[in-house]
Amino acid sequence: MSGVTDLAFRLISRELGAGFCFFEMLDSKATLYGHPKNRRLLKTLKKDSPIAAQLVGDDPSVMLGAAEKLLSLADISFLDINSACPAKKIVKKGAGAALLKDTARLGKIVKKLASNLRIPVTVKLRTGFNKRDAAVCVRTAEICEANGASCVFIHGRTMSQGYSGDIDYESIKAVKKALKIPVFGSGNIFNPFMAKKMLDETECDGITVARGALGNPWIFKNIENYLKNGGTAENPSLSLKKKILERHLGYIESYKDITDTNKIGFMGKIAMWYFKGLHNASRIREQISKARSYGELIYFINRQKPSHFFKHILLF
Ligand SMILES: Cc1cc2nc3c(=O)[nH]c(=O)nc-3n(C[C@H](O)[C@H](O)[C@H](O)COP(=O)(O)O)c2cc1C
């Protein structure tokens, strides 16, 4: 997730059960030409493994150059091509979800990368551009497979839906039926029940968690537990929640290469993810926004009382 899955987020997610993580999305031109921001995005540690990278772009040669550069910089298990991002600045350049409308180009990109790289190439898709059509979605996924993709990840929404609205399980199911390569489902996986629903409704090979992990890194173990033995998710205690949040913020303090002012603002945003849904969230937000240092932020967090935490996540 762009702007989200930085090193700190990945470390905390792995500690709480994430089996696999992605770097934040990388722009292919910025990667090829060595933009300094990309170096920051690729910050990692030995324990931050296994990991994959995702490139966004529209030009097969530029994307191959970027992928080769990437392989010299990071030890990635596979490379994913973004054909799903709905951001206007990306789509108007013909990249991200725009490739859903230009499947000839998508096919060329997949072929160029899959036939030249020593690691598997995968594709992130949406179920459509403007409207749902399982047949079109299947055709797009088949083009990826025919050009050498090793797996497709499908966000069960169209580009126009953005990040809201129903999940189109039918299209994911149809793709799973049609393809030989593994198919992963994405969308609305906010708790273990929704994870099971995605697996049951689509018969897909695996799932990816996105917004469900924001301020809720317990989701990975909870999903695993539920799928393995039907155990219901436990609400983490206040002390555990604060401990994990502090740990998450500590990783940001240690590893995030941004200015001190930006860093404290970013930490405040992360802290609010953990407090989301509480009846007094707006008061907490106000307190947190007053923090001027890491120490002050930790102080405010520790002042939150148990009652503030009772109405919380993983309630279905
Ligand atoms: C803030 C944000 C950033 C995202 N960045 C990416 C990205 O860089 N690459 C990608 O393939 N999907 C990205 N996604 C999409 C998610 O991976 C996921 O497919 C989508 O949010 C649906 O899952 P959810 O409903 O469980 O959140 C992003 C989503 C959000 C909310």
The ligand as a MOL file (V3000), in Angstrom:
LIG
                    3D

  0  0  0     0  0            999 V3000
M  V30 BEGIN CTAB
M  V30 COUNTS 31 33 0 0 0
M  V30 BEGIN ATOM
M  V30 1 C -3.9190 3.9560 1.1120 0
M  V30 2 C -3.9280 2.8110 0.1450 0
M  V30 3 C -2.8360 2.5790 -0.6640 0
M  V30 4 C -2.8470 1.5320 -1.5770 0
M  V30 5 N -1.7500 1.3220 -2.3510 0
M  V30 6 C -1.7130 0.2780 -3.1910 0
M  V30 7 C -0.5640 0.0270 -3.9740 0
M  V30 8 O 0.4180 0.7630 -3.9320 0
M  V30 9 N -0.5890 -1.0550 -4.7920 0
M  V30 10 C -1.6720 -1.8940 -4.8670 0
M  V30 11 O -1.6320 -2.8700 -5.5980 0
M  V30 12 N -2.7690 -1.6700 -4.1370 0
M  V30 13 C -2.8070 -0.6180 -3.3030 0
M  V30 14 N -3.9260 -0.3940 -2.5560 0
M  V30 15 C -5.0840 -1.2970 -2.7090 0
M  V30 16 C -5.0600 -2.4330 -1.6720 0
M  V30 17 O -3.9510 -3.2540 -1.8650 0
M  V30 18 C -6.3270 -3.2660 -1.7600 0
M  V30 19 O -6.3590 -3.9450 -2.9820 0
M  V30 20 C -7.5880 -2.4540 -1.6200 0
M  V30 21 O -7.4700 -1.4770 -0.5970 0
M  V30 22 C -8.7880 -3.3480 -1.3260 0
M  V30 23 O -8.6020 -4.0340 -0.1240 0
M  V30 24 P -9.3250 -3.5630 1.2580 0
M  V30 25 O -10.7770 -3.2320 0.8720 0
M  V30 26 O -9.2100 -4.7890 2.1370 0
M  V30 27 O -8.5860 -2.3730 1.7520 0
M  V30 28 C -3.9600 0.6780 -1.6660 0
M  V30 29 C -5.0550 0.9040 -0.8450 0
M  V30 30 C -5.0670 1.9610 0.0300 0
M  V30 31 C -6.2780 2.1870 0.8900 0
M  V30 END ATOM
M  V30 BEGIN BOND
M  V30 1 1 1 2
M  V30 2 1 2 3
M  V30 3 2 2 30
M  V30 4 2 3 4
M  V30 5 1 4 5
M  V30 6 1 4 28
M  V30 7 2 5 6
M  V30 8 1 6 7
M  V30 9 1 6 13
M  V30 10 2 7 8
M  V30 11 1 7 9
M  V30 12 1 9 10
M  V30 13 2 10 11
M  V30 14 1 10 12
M  V30 15 2 12 13
M  V30 16 1 13 14
M  V30 17 1 14 15
M  V30 18 1 14 28
M  V30 19 1 15 16
M  V30 20 1 16 17
M  V30 21 1 16 18
M  V30 22 1 18 19
M  V30 23 1 18 20
M  V30 24 1 20 21
M  V30 25 1 20 22
M  V30 26 1 22 23
M  V30 27 1 23 24
M  V30 28 2 24 25
M  V30 29 1 24 26
M  V30 30 1 24 27
M  V30 31 2 28 29
M  V30 32 1 29 30
M  V30 33 1 30 31
M  V30 END BOND
M  V30 END CTAB
M  END
